[in-house]
Amino acid sequence: MIPHHNTISSDGFVITPLSRLQGTGMFSSAVSIRSGQGQASHDRVYRFTRLFSRQEQALAYALGQARQWLHTGLPA
């Protein structure tokens, strides 16, 4: 996975959208949602099955899913 440099912080979480070029030439997406500090830190990584023709689309999707998670506690 390639992290995007658009890491954001919100409500005590650090959100990093990720993308990966697949063998088909399409991009997959994932998002890392971190909380806490030091030994009390926790990192959730959600990987999504939808594929995108452009990396920017995959990253935007991952970021949108993270925002949905922040509001509901569940990935959309």
N, C-alpha and C positions, 0 to 999 in steps of 0.2 A: 504494500500500500504506500502511496505517496501522500504525505501530509500536505495540506494546503497551508500557505502562510497566513491565512485569514483566521487564525485562532481568536476566539472571542471569550470573554468572561461574562457570566450572568448568574445572579442569585447564588454565588458561591461555587459555581461550576465553571470549568474550563472546557470549551467545546472546540474540537478540531475536526473539520470535514476531511475525508480521505478519498482517494480514487485510485483505481488500478486499471491499466490497459490489459484487456483480456486477449487471448489468442485470436479472437474473431475480429479484432480491431475496434471493438466496442469497449466502453469504460464502465466498470462497476463502481459502486459507491459504498462508503461506510462512514461512521462517525464515532469519535472517541469523546466520551463525556466523563471528565475527571472531577472528583471532589475530595476535600480533606487535604491534609498535609502530612509529610513524613510517613511514619509507620501507620498512621490512621487514614492514608489516602486510599481511594477506590477509583478504578477506571472501568467504565462500561464501554464496550465496543460493539456497536450494532452494524451488521453487514446486511446490505439490501440486495435482493435478487434482480431488480430492474436494471437493464443495461441502457447506456446512452451513447450516442454517436460522438459527442464532444465531452471533453473533460470538465469544462465549465458547467455543463448541465448536471453531471454526476455530483460535483461539489455542491451546487445549489440545492439539489435534491437532499443530500445528506444534511446540509445546514437546516433546511426546512423541517426534516424529520426530527432533528435535535430540538428545534424550537417547539415543535408539537409535544415532544417528550417533556420539556420543561413545564409546559402548561398542564399536562395530564398525568405525567409519570409513566406513560406508556408510549412506545413508538407508534406512529400513525400507520 
